[in-house]
Amino acid sequence: MSRFIEGETRTQATLFPDQLDDYVAEENAVRVIDVFIDGLDLSGLGFKTEPADTGRPAYHPSTMLKLFIYGYLNRVQSSRRLEREAGRNVELMWLLGRLTPDFKTIADFRKNNTKATTQVCREFVLICRKLNLFTESLVAIDGSKFKAVNNRNRNFTQAKIKLRLKQIDESIARYLGQIATEDRVELAASKNKVGKT
């Protein structure tokens, strides 16, 4: 008898829950992503929501956006890593309905829908800020007018709000650039592996 905790044998039959929904808690962030994306007007944002008449059917833009936002929240930038996570991560299996797009499809979707994806990311950041998910700072508007000590960093004018929105857009563009760079690095590495064999 061993003094260590031992796991079950891999050939042991188990009765897992029949529904994937049982593995995702009610307060899990993937449920927020799901509701957020399903509530968007994707065609109004510039996504192509009608499939082509020829060729293999495409993934719906909502599926790809859910994957990107999940990657954003969990700091998974690489298309190849997103592909791997879609095949092994229970949260992503639930979120995507067990779909596993390949890395090329993920990268192409991002490349072909940069402008619309940027708008979705911007909207998502604004909603998260409204729900106080990103910061502990509090913004309050008061109609009183009297002299007071007010730190420049704690008051907001229309110009400061516009500047903050511009910073959010720049941050999203920087993030999308990091993803594209990561994909290029992985593609170059895979070509080098193929060229050496």
Beta strands, then each sheet from edge to edge (+ up, - down):
end
